Amino acid sequence: MSQRKTPPFRADHVGSFLRPKYLLDARDRKARGEITAAELRAVEDRAIAEVVKMQEDAGLQSITDGEFRRTYFHIDFLDQIGGVKTDIPVKIRKPDGTEELAPPVMRVVDRVRHVKDIQLADFRYLKSRTTRTPKVTIPSPTMLHFRGGRAGISKEHYPDLEQFYQDVADAYGAELRSLAAAGCTYVQMDDTNLAYLCDPNMREAARQRGDDPNELPHRYAGFINRVVAQKPAGMTLCTHLCRGNFKSTWAAAGGYEPVAEALLSEMKLDAYFLEYDDERSGDFRPLRFLPKDKIVVLGLVTTKVGTMESKDALKRRIDEAAKYVPLEQLALSPQCGFSSTVHGNAIAMDAQTAKLRLVVDVAREVWGDA
């Protein structure tokens, strides 16, 4: 089996990691006005240096900053795009008396534009801490449409959504170019929306707000391709599909069949990170749509609980996927990040590290390379 010199690697990961307590404490102190933004960033720098070493020690070739500077995987980025306004989540009380965070709502209130380099400084610090491949994770541009639909996008500024899609793609293109100029070669766009369109309940919710759930995946493929058209030379651009990952909970269920053709055949991305850690993801048959020049990274190792998967079970699952896609076009990763929001999943730090080592060990045994 040939070794992969470019990402994604045979052993890869989605990007976010559990925040150490001292970092969470510093964030709380910053919220109370007890330390400055510069002081918080110094604490973040320390934590990122530590999580970089953890990834390297585990044997990974792609290295992220753990998303340690973010509260939510998507809001912190999208809020910095011109024309976007986010209603910050608030706690709501459920009928049984428990509380939960209401999902954040993003609205497009003006023409979308790239007003500053969002990830550049963060990438430069990450790159300075590792000799391996630094990976930047950003939310998918589809996040600006799916949650609110047409009603969440200003009709005054966008009477025609075609201009909206192009403006968003141009903003993303500018961001990718700024990263590429600094040496970034690996970017992952995190997308819950296509995975949500695999769920019958969420498909019905889309229909109720006026969208056709059968048409949306193809529309999103075109949307993503507008971004891909602006991808700098030498950059790997991939996506990760997520069914929800807040405090070890999930939001959607359903196999990939409803979106598979649009996702794998129509999108011109380089690779796909797909969740396959339990029955919610369905079988591997949708992988038949994968073209010969693309990679699927199988998210077989769950990040939601600390229970360890067995090597034999993972190898059997890889063999099942290889019935639809050549082994050469497959790789292995955890199913999602370990901390898509600052709150983190219900899993211990040592289990997080052990699962990364498991991914690396299995990749070496299956492909002879990690």
N, C-alpha and C positions, 0 to 999 in steps of 0.2 A: 504494500500500500504506500503510495507516495506521501511524503510529508507536506504539510501545508505551511508555506512561507508567508502567506498573507491571511488576514482574518476573513471569516471566523476560523478559529483554531479547532482542532478535534476536541479539546477540552476548553469550553468557554463558559461564560456566565452572563447574567442579565445586567448586573451592575450595582444594585444598591446593597448596602450592608448595615447590620445593626449598629446603631450609634453607641459609643461608650458613654458611661454615666457622666463622666466629667464634661463631655461635650453637651449632653442634654442639660446639665446644670448651668453651663455657661450660656446656653441659649435662653434659659429661664432668667438668668441674671441680666442679660441684654434686654429682654422684654420688660424687666422691671426698671431699666435705666441705670443699673448698677455698674455696668461696663459699657465701653464704647464698641462701635462696629469694628474698629481696628483691633481691639482686644479680643473680640469674639473670633475674628478671622485668624488671629494668631493661634487660638485654641483649635480652630478647624484645621489649620496647617499641621499642627502636631498630630491630630487624630488621623488625618489623611496620610501622613508619612507612615503611621503605624499600620493602617489598613493596606497600604501599598505593600509593605513588607510581608504582611500576612498572606496576600495573594501570591507574591513571589515565592514565599516559603512553601505554599501549597502546590506549586508547580505550574501555575497559570502563565500563559503568554500574553493575554490581554488584561490590562490593568485599568481599573477605574478609581475615581476618588470616593467611591461608596455613596455618592450623592450626599455627602456629609454637609454640604452648604445649603441644602434644601429642606423645606418642610414637607412639601408634596412633590411627587415626581414631575408633575405637569404645571402646576400653578406658578411656581417660582420662575419658570422659563416664559410661559405664555404671557404673564403679567408684564413682561419687559418688552413685548412687541407693541409698537404703536397702534392705537385703535382698539385695543383689547381691554376690557374691564372685567375684573373678577369679583363676584360677591363672596366674601370670605365665609367659610363654613361656620355654622353656629350649632350649638347643641340643641337637639329636639328631644322631648320626652315622649316615649312610646306608651301605648295603653297599659302595659304591664308595669309602668313606673320607672323602667330603665331609661338611660339616656344614650343617645348616639349622635354622631356628627352628621348633619345634613350635607349631602354632596355639594361641593362648590359649583357655582354656575358661572360660566364664562360667557360674556356677551361682547359682540363686536359693535362698537358705538361710533366708530369713525373709519376712515380708510386705513387698512392695515398696511404697516410699513416697518422696515427695519431701522430703528432709531439709534441703536448702539450695538456693539459687539457683546453678546450676552454671556457666552461661555469662554471667551478668549483668555481672560486672566486666570480663570479656574483651570483651563487646559494647560496654560504655561506652567503653573505650579505643579500640576500632576506630571507633566513631561519632565520637569526638573528632578523628580523623585524616582524615576525608573528608567532603565535602559531597554525595557520591553515595550510592547505596543500599547500606548495609552489610548483608551477608548472613551469617547464622549457619548453620553446618553441624553436624549432630548425627547420631549413628547411629540407624537405624530401630529402633523398639521390637521388631520381629520378631527382632532379634539375640539377644534374651533367651530365645527359644524354639528357633530352628532348630538352632543349633550343638549343643545338648545334648538337645533334644527333651524328652519327658516326664520322662526320667531326670535331667535337669539342673534340675528344679524340685521343690522340697521338697513331698512328699506330705503331710507333717505340716501345713504351713501352707497348702497348696493341694490338698486332696483333689479339688476341682473346678477345672478350669482356667479356667472362666468368670470366677471371682473374680480369678484371676491377670491375665487380659487387662484387666479393668476397673481393677485397682490400677495396672498399668503405664500405662494410658491416663490415669489421674488424675495420676500422677507427671509424665507428659509435659505434661498440660494445665497443671499448676502452673508448670512451667518455661516454657512458651509465654507464660503470663500475665505472668510476671516480666519476660520479654524485651519483651513488648508495652508494658508500663508504662514501660519505658525508651526506647521509640521504635522498637523493632525491627518491621519490616514484611515481612521476607523470611527464611524458614527452610527449609532443605533437609535431608531425612532420608536418609542414605546406607544402602542396602540391598543386601547381597550375596545374600540368601536367595532372593528371587524369581528372580534371574538364575541362581543355582545350580540351581533347579528346572527350568531349561531344559535342563540337562545330563543325558543318560541315566544316567551313572554316579552322579551325585549324587541323582538321583531314586531309584535302586535303593538307595543308602545310607539314604535317608529311609525307604524301605519296610522295610529290614532292622531299623531301630530301632523300627518299629511305627507309622510315620506313612504316610498315603496321599498320595503326591505329586500326585495329581489333586485331592484335597480341600484340601490345604494352601494353595494360592493363594487360594481362596475364603475360607478361615478367616482368612488374613492380611489380606484385604481388609476383613473385618469388624473385625479387630483395629485396623487403621489408621484405619478410620472412627470408632472410639471416640475416637481422638486428634483427628481432624478435627472431631468434634462439640464439642470444647472449644477449637477454634482461635479466638483473639481476632478481633474484627471488624477489617478492614483489613489483615490479615496474609496474605501469599501463602505457602502451605505446599506444598512439592513433594517429590519423591523422586528419587534417582539410583540406578539399578541398575548394579551392578558385578560383573564376573566374576573379580575378583581383580586386585590391582595392587601386589604386593610386589616391589620391585627389578626392575621391568619384566617380571615373570612374570605368568602368569594361572592361574586354577584351574578355570575352567569354560568350556564351549562349548555352543552350541546356540541356535537361533532362539527368538524370544519366543512362538511359538504356544502352548506349553503353559500359559503364564500370562497371555496377552494379554487375554482377556476379563475375568478377575478384576482384573488390574492397571488396565486402561484404562476399562472400563465400570463396574466395581463400586466401586472406590476413589473416594472423593469428594475427592481431592487436586486442586490447581489446575494442576499441571504435572508432567511426567515428563522426566528426563534419561536418555536411553537410549544405550548404547554401540552404535556402528555403524561402528567404524573398520576392521574386517576381516571375513573370512568367518565367524568364530566367532559373529557376531551374527545370521546368517541374513539374510533379505530384509525388505522393508518391509511385506509383506502384513499382518502382525499389527496394523499401525496402523489398519486398517479399523474397529477397535473403539473408536477415540477419539471421545468425544462432542464436540459442536460448541462447547462452552464451555471446552475445555481446550487446553493447549499441549504439544507434544512438542519437546524440545530435542535435536536430532540430534547425537550425539557422533561426528562424522566425522573429527576430527583426533586422531591418536593421541598419547598422552603417554608411550608406552613406548620410542620411539626418536626420534632427532633428525631423521631424514629428513623433509623438508618435502613436504607434499601440494601439488598444483597447484590453482590457483583453478578451472580448467576442470573438473578431476575432481570437486572438491567441488560445483560447480554441477550437474554431471550427477547426482550422488547426490541432491542436494536435489530435482531434477526427478523422479527416480525415486520418492522418498517422496511427492511432491505428487500422484502418481497415486492415492494412497490417502487423503491428508489434504490439505485446502486449504492452499495456501502460507501463508495468513494465520495458520494454527494451528501453524506450524513456526518453529523458531529453530535456531541453530547454536552448538556448543561443542566443546571438546576432549572426548575419550571418557571421561576420568576425571581425577582430580587428578594432579599431577606428583609427589606425595610423600604417598601415603596413610598411610605410616608415616614416622618420622623418618629412615629410611635413604634414601629417595628413589629415583626411577627412574634408569635409566642414560641420562640426557639432560643436556646442558649448559645452564647458565643462559641463555646467549644464544639457544639453540634454544627454550627455554621461552618467552622473550619473543617471539621471532619467530612462534611458533605462535599466541600470543594476538593478535598484530597481524594475522595471516592470518585468524583467525576474524572479527575486527572488519571487515577490508577486504571479505571475501566477504559478510558480512551487509549491509554498506552497498550493495554492488553488486546483491545479490539483492532486498533489501527496501527499500532507500533509507534505512536506519536501522540503527543499532547499539545 
